[in-house]
Amino acid sequence: MSGAKRQTIRAPRKIPIKVGDTLYMWWKSRSPQREKLGEANCTKTTPITIQKTKAILTYTDSGDYEIAHLDKFAQADGFDNWQQMIEFFDKTHGLPFTGVLIEWDSIKSPF
């Protein structure tokens, strides 16, 4: 809710999110307590593979890039650390996980 989080990782979609798309930010989106936090513009999408000991971004023009600071990357996604992130993805999706890293600009308030 502070606006500090500017990325998320999602499974591939039938209609992929692309740069320029409007993203709708929700808190507890699938519960009766859901609350709209605002909207933001997608600034970047990058394919990502998450394994137990590493995360790899795949760039069309320059190939693969292994993320060096895993705890910092996990914290940017809202987790306390890499271990917590891995446990979530393993339990929710199974490892290795292949998806999309979605990044956005600042969130515009819904009010």
N, CA, C and O of each residue as an XYZ file, in Angstrom:
444
protein
N       0.820     -1.189      0.000
C       0.000      0.000      0.000
C       0.869      1.260      0.000
O       0.396      2.342     -0.349
N       2.132      1.121      0.390
C       3.031      2.279      0.420
C       3.479      2.687     -0.977
O       3.976      3.797     -1.169
N       3.308      1.797     -1.957
C       3.780      2.087     -3.308
C       5.204      1.629     -3.543
O       5.751      1.817     -4.630
N       5.810      1.025     -2.522
C       7.201      0.575     -2.648
C       7.330     -0.616     -3.601
O       8.341     -0.751     -4.291
N       6.333     -1.461     -3.640
C       6.390     -2.628     -4.525
C       6.062     -2.194     -5.945
O       5.032     -1.570     -6.198
N       6.955     -2.535     -6.867
C       6.747     -2.160     -8.263
C       6.944     -3.327     -9.214
O       7.248     -3.136    -10.391
N       6.770     -4.530     -8.698
C       6.896     -5.709     -9.548
C       6.074     -6.847     -8.983
O       5.724     -6.861     -7.803
N       5.771     -7.806     -9.852
C       5.135     -9.047     -9.444
C       5.530    -10.116    -10.441
O       5.935     -9.813    -11.563
N       5.414    -11.346    -10.036
C       5.718    -12.476    -10.913
C       4.436    -13.268    -11.072
O       3.782    -13.619    -10.090
N       4.087    -13.545    -12.309
C       2.848    -14.258    -12.594
C       3.096    -15.374    -13.604
O       4.050    -15.335    -14.380
N       2.217    -16.362    -13.574
C       2.237    -17.423    -14.577
C       1.854    -16.814    -15.925
O       1.173    -15.790    -15.969
N       2.284    -17.431    -17.014
C       1.910    -16.920    -18.342
C       0.390    -16.884    -18.506
O      -0.327    -17.748    -18.003
N      -0.080    -15.859    -19.225
C      -1.513    -15.689    -19.468
C      -1.843    -15.972    -20.919
O      -0.978    -15.894    -21.791
N      -3.107    -16.303    -21.175
C      -3.562    -16.524    -22.551
C      -3.365    -15.247    -23.367
O      -2.910    -15.294    -24.510
N      -3.715    -14.096    -22.761
C      -3.467    -12.789    -23.380
C      -2.424    -12.101    -22.502
O      -2.755    -11.572    -21.441
N      -1.159    -12.107    -22.943
C      -0.086    -11.573    -22.090
C      -0.216    -10.080    -21.806
O      -0.687     -9.311    -22.645
N       0.206     -9.690    -20.621
C       0.303     -8.273    -20.280
C       1.463     -7.707    -21.070
O       2.495     -8.360    -21.222
N       1.297     -6.481    -21.578
C       2.367     -5.859    -22.357
C       2.627     -4.441    -21.861
O       1.795     -3.843    -21.179
N       3.780     -3.925    -22.213
C       4.156     -2.568    -21.835
C       3.073     -1.601    -22.294
O       2.606     -1.667    -23.431
N       2.678     -0.697    -21.390
C       1.638      0.282    -21.690
C       0.267     -0.115    -21.173
O      -0.615      0.735    -21.050
N       0.071     -1.395    -20.867
C      -1.221     -1.838    -20.327
C      -1.471     -1.207    -18.953
O      -0.531     -0.949    -18.202
N      -2.720     -0.967    -18.639
C      -3.094     -0.506    -17.303
C      -3.203     -1.717    -16.396
O      -3.865     -2.701    -16.727
N      -2.543     -1.634    -15.245
C      -2.597     -2.697    -14.242
C      -3.456     -2.210    -13.081
O      -3.325     -1.069    -12.638
N      -4.318     -3.066    -12.600
C      -5.224     -2.725    -11.507
C      -4.710     -3.393    -10.238
O      -4.607     -4.618    -10.169
N      -4.390     -2.587     -9.241
C      -3.790     -3.079     -8.004
C      -4.860     -3.277     -6.938
O      -5.639     -2.374     -6.631
N      -4.874     -4.488     -6.385
C      -5.853     -4.832     -5.360
C      -5.154     -5.410     -4.145
O      -4.092     -6.020     -4.269
N      -5.737     -5.225     -2.983
C      -5.312     -5.867     -1.753
C      -6.355     -6.914     -1.438
O      -7.549     -6.616     -1.415
N      -5.919     -8.144     -1.192
C      -6.831     -9.272     -0.939
C      -7.866     -9.393     -2.062
O      -9.071     -9.421     -1.812
N      -7.379     -9.462     -3.290
C      -8.261     -9.401     -4.461
C      -9.300    -10.509     -4.542
O     -10.356    -10.311     -5.142
N      -9.036    -11.642     -3.967
C      -9.988    -12.750     -4.073
C     -10.706    -13.022     -2.747
O     -10.994    -14.168     -2.403
N     -10.983    -11.952     -2.021
C     -11.685    -12.124     -0.743
C     -12.741    -11.033     -0.594
O     -12.699    -10.029     -1.306
N     -13.681    -11.219      0.319
C     -14.704    -10.192      0.539
C     -14.113     -8.871      1.055
O     -14.744     -7.822      0.928
N     -12.914     -8.918      1.632
C     -12.283     -7.709      2.157
C     -11.471     -6.962      1.096
O     -10.746     -6.024      1.428
N     -11.581     -7.360     -0.162
C     -10.729     -6.755     -1.190
C     -10.877     -5.237     -1.221
O     -11.927     -4.669     -0.921
N      -9.778     -4.627     -1.594
C      -9.730     -3.169     -1.626
C      -8.858     -2.735     -2.795
O      -7.727     -3.199     -2.936
N      -9.378     -1.855     -3.624
C      -8.606     -1.367     -4.765
C      -7.574     -0.359     -4.266
O      -7.912      0.616     -3.595
N      -6.309     -0.611     -4.606
C      -5.226      0.275     -4.198
C      -4.984      1.367     -5.221
O      -4.531      2.459     -4.876
N      -5.284      1.078     -6.477
C      -5.076      2.056     -7.533
C      -4.741      1.378     -8.846
O      -4.970      0.182     -9.028
N      -4.191      2.171     -9.758
C      -3.825      1.690    -11.085
C      -2.413      2.156    -11.406
O      -1.938      3.156    -10.869
N      -1.749      1.416    -12.289
C      -0.404      1.778    -12.726
C      -0.233      1.333    -14.167
O      -1.000      0.511    -14.668
N       0.767      1.876    -14.825
C       1.075      1.480    -16.198
C       2.201      0.454    -16.193
O       3.201      0.622    -15.494
N       2.035     -0.595    -16.966
C       3.082     -1.603    -17.102
C       4.258     -0.971    -17.851
O       4.085     -0.418    -18.937
N       5.447     -1.058    -17.267
C       6.640     -0.473    -17.887
C       7.576     -1.520    -18.483
O       8.427     -1.201    -19.313
N       7.412     -2.785    -18.050
C       8.335     -3.819    -18.535
C       7.779     -5.199    -18.208
O       7.183     -5.400    -17.150
N       7.973     -6.142    -19.113
C       7.674     -7.551    -18.843
C       8.881     -8.369    -19.288
O       9.444     -8.128    -20.356
N       9.270     -9.332    -18.468
C      10.440    -10.142    -18.765
C      10.162    -11.589    -18.374
O       9.746    -11.852    -17.246
N      10.385    -12.528    -19.287
C      10.249    -13.931    -18.902
C      11.236    -14.266    -17.774
O      12.373    -13.794    -17.764
N      10.774    -15.092    -16.827
C      11.604    -15.459    -15.685
C      11.436    -16.946    -15.382
O      10.349    -17.510    -15.508
N      12.541    -17.556    -14.982
C      12.525    -18.928    -14.493
C      13.066    -18.903    -13.078
O      14.151    -18.378    -12.827
N      12.304    -19.475    -12.149
C      12.716    -19.521    -10.752
C      13.021    -20.972    -10.396
O      12.181    -21.860    -10.535
N      14.239    -21.179     -9.940
C      14.682    -22.484     -9.465
C      15.004    -22.354     -7.983
O      14.975    -21.248     -7.442
N      15.302    -23.440     -7.332
C      15.541    -23.403     -5.890
C      16.708    -22.491     -5.514
O      16.661    -21.829     -4.478
N      17.746    -22.448     -6.336
C      18.950    -21.695     -5.978
C      19.214    -20.479     -6.858
O      20.215    -19.787     -6.674
N      18.316    -20.212     -7.820
C      18.553    -19.059     -8.693
C      17.292    -18.632     -9.429
O      16.314    -19.374     -9.528
N      17.351    -17.407     -9.942
C      16.289    -16.868    -10.797
C      16.963    -16.336    -12.047
O      17.988    -15.659    -11.972
N      16.377    -16.650    -13.204
C      16.970    -16.270    -14.478
C      15.957    -15.478    -15.285
O      14.847    -15.942    -15.545
N      16.361    -14.261    -15.680
C      15.556    -13.434    -16.575
C      16.028    -13.684    -17.993
O      17.228    -13.820    -18.230
N      15.105    -13.745    -18.937
C      15.457    -13.978    -20.333
C      15.089    -12.750    -21.159
O      13.917    -12.402    -21.301
N      16.120    -12.106    -21.701
C      15.928    -10.927    -22.535
C      16.075    -11.311    -24.002
O      17.022    -12.003    -24.376
N      15.144    -10.864    -24.823
C      15.149    -11.200    -26.240
C      16.438    -10.758    -26.924
O      16.996    -11.494    -27.737
N      16.909     -9.558    -26.597
C      18.062     -9.004    -27.310
C      19.420     -9.382    -26.713
O      20.439     -9.263    -27.393
N      19.453     -9.839    -25.448
C      20.762    -10.105    -24.839
C      20.870    -11.447    -24.116
O      21.886    -11.711    -23.472
N      19.868    -12.284    -24.206
C      19.949    -13.604    -23.596
C      19.575    -13.640    -22.130
O      18.818    -12.802    -21.641
N      20.122    -14.632    -21.435
C      19.761    -14.877    -20.038
C      20.616    -14.067    -19.080
O      21.788    -13.793    -19.339
N      19.993    -13.689    -17.954
C      20.674    -12.938    -16.908
C      20.281    -13.554    -15.569
O      19.102    -13.575    -15.214
N      21.261    -14.054    -14.831
C      20.988    -14.628    -13.516
C      20.987    -13.515    -12.481
O      21.937    -12.735    -12.405
N      19.936    -13.437    -11.691
C      19.813    -12.402    -10.671
C      20.842    -12.666     -9.571
O      20.908    -13.765     -9.021
N      21.641    -11.646     -9.261
C      22.751    -11.803     -8.317
C      22.317    -11.700     -6.855
O      22.797    -12.466     -6.019
N      21.440    -10.790     -6.539
C      21.051    -10.536     -5.145
C      19.640    -11.062     -4.901
O      18.660    -10.323     -5.002
N      19.556    -12.348     -4.579
C      18.254    -13.023     -4.492
C      17.373    -12.496     -3.363
O      16.167    -12.342     -3.554
N      17.946    -12.216     -2.190
C      17.129    -11.684     -1.093
C      16.549    -10.323     -1.465
O      15.377    -10.054     -1.200
N      17.353     -9.475     -2.071
C      16.890     -8.141     -2.480
C      15.784     -8.261     -3.535
O      14.794     -7.530     -3.485
N      15.951     -9.173     -4.477
C      14.941     -9.402     -5.505
C      13.635     -9.886     -4.865
O      12.559     -9.404     -5.216
N      13.724    -10.828     -3.937
C      12.531    -11.350     -3.260
C      11.831    -10.245     -2.467
O      10.602    -10.173     -2.454
N      12.606     -9.392     -1.810
C      12.028     -8.287     -1.042
C      11.312     -7.298     -1.958
O      10.277     -6.747     -1.585
N      11.853     -7.070     -3.147
C      11.201     -6.172     -4.110
C       9.842     -6.727     -4.544
O       8.970     -5.980     -4.988
N       9.674     -8.036     -4.413
C       8.418     -8.675     -4.783
C       7.483     -8.863     -3.584
O       6.399     -9.428     -3.726
N       7.903     -8.388     -2.397
C       7.025     -8.430     -1.241
C       7.302     -9.545     -0.247
O       6.574     -9.684      0.736
N       8.332    -10.338     -0.478
C       8.697    -11.409      0.448
C       9.763    -10.903      1.410
O      10.422     -9.898      1.142
N       9.930    -11.599      2.530
C      10.967    -11.225      3.490
C      12.359    -11.556      2.966
O      13.314    -10.814      3.198
N      12.464    -12.687      2.252
C      13.760    -13.124      1.745
C      13.558    -14.174      0.648
O      12.433    -14.577      0.354
N      14.662    -14.601      0.058
C      14.628    -15.572     -1.037
C      13.992    -16.894     -0.581
O      13.192    -17.477     -1.312
N      14.342    -17.364      0.616
C      13.808    -18.632      1.104
C      12.281    -18.601      1.178
O      11.622    -19.561      0.780
N      11.725    -17.518      1.678
C      10.266    -17.395      1.759
C       9.647    -17.393      0.355
O       8.597    -17.997      0.135
N      10.294    -16.723     -0.575
C       9.795    -16.671     -1.951
C       9.813    -18.062     -2.589
O       8.842    -18.470     -3.226
N      10.909    -18.777     -2.416
C      11.030    -20.116     -2.983
C       9.973    -21.058     -2.404
O       9.369    -21.844     -3.133
N       9.758    -20.975     -1.109
C       8.750    -21.823     -0.476
C       7.362    -21.540     -1.046
O       6.585    -22.464     -1.287
N       7.053    -20.253     -1.261
C       5.759    -19.883     -1.853
C       5.625    -20.462     -3.261
O       4.628    -21.116     -3.568
N       6.618    -20.227     -4.117
C       6.513    -20.694     -5.503
C       6.513    -22.210     -5.590
O       5.809    -22.777     -6.426
N       7.281    -22.874     -4.751
C       7.294    -24.336     -4.751
C       5.934    -24.881     -4.350
O       5.420    -25.797     -4.992
N       5.342    -24.326     -3.289
C       4.037    -24.790     -2.806
C       2.907    -24.448     -3.781
O       2.010    -25.259     -4.010
N       2.959    -23.237     -4.352
C       1.871    -22.744     -5.196
C       1.952    -23.246     -6.635
O       0.930    -23.587     -7.230
N       3.156    -23.293     -7.195
C       3.312    -23.614     -8.619
C       4.213    -24.814     -8.889
O       4.126    -25.433     -9.949
N       5.078    -25.142     -7.933
C       6.097    -26.158     -8.172
C       7.331    -25.517     -8.796
O       7.242    -24.501     -9.487
N       8.472    -26.125     -8.541
C       9.739    -25.628     -9.086
C      10.294    -26.644    -10.074
O      10.116    -27.844     -9.866
N      10.952    -26.216    -11.130
C      11.154    -24.809    -11.493
C       9.859    -24.178    -11.978
O       8.990    -24.854    -12.531
N       9.743    -22.880    -11.764
C       8.588    -22.099    -12.189
C       9.019    -21.215    -13.357
O      10.062    -20.564    -13.295
N       8.224    -21.193    -14.405
C       8.474    -20.305    -15.536
C       7.287    -19.379    -15.680
O       6.146    -19.824    -15.809
N       7.565    -18.078    -15.657
C       6.502    -17.093    -15.745
C       7.003    -15.778    -16.287
O       7.928    -15.732    -17.098
N       6.375    -14.698    -15.824
C       6.691    -13.358    -16.315
C       6.869    -12.415    -15.131
O       6.037    -12.373    -14.224
N       7.961    -11.663    -15.153
C       8.182    -10.585    -14.200
C       7.520     -9.351    -14.799
O       7.866     -8.932    -15.904
N       6.573     -8.772    -14.078
C       5.831     -7.601    -14.549
C       6.228     -6.420    -13.672
O       6.177     -6.509    -12.445
N       6.626     -5.307    -14.305
C       7.033     -4.110    -13.571
C       6.139     -2.942    -13.969
O       5.605     -2.903    -15.078
N       5.981     -1.984    -13.044
C       5.102     -0.842    -13.294
C       5.666      0.434    -12.697
O       6.597      0.416    -11.891
N       5.058      1.569    -13.129
C       5.422      2.870    -12.592
C       4.644      3.111    -11.294
O       4.072      2.172    -10.742
N       4.616      4.311    -10.816
C       3.929      4.588     -9.548
C       2.427      4.361     -9.674
O       1.832      4.529    -10.739
N       1.845      3.976     -8.556
C       0.408      3.674     -8.512
C      -0.373      4.983     -8.352
O      -0.055      5.826     -7.512
N      -1.398      5.117     -9.184
C      -2.291      6.274     -9.084
C      -3.452      5.891     -8.184
O      -4.080      4.852     -8.386
N      -3.738      6.707     -7.210
C      -4.782      6.440     -6.233
C      -6.144      6.297     -6.911
O      -6.428      6.990     -7.889
N      -6.998      5.388     -6.388
C      -8.324      5.218     -6.969
C      -9.310      6.312     -6.546
O     -10.458      6.309     -6.991
N      -8.883      7.234     -5.703
C      -9.795      8.241     -5.171
C      -9.632      9.578     -5.864
O     -10.330     10.535     -5.531
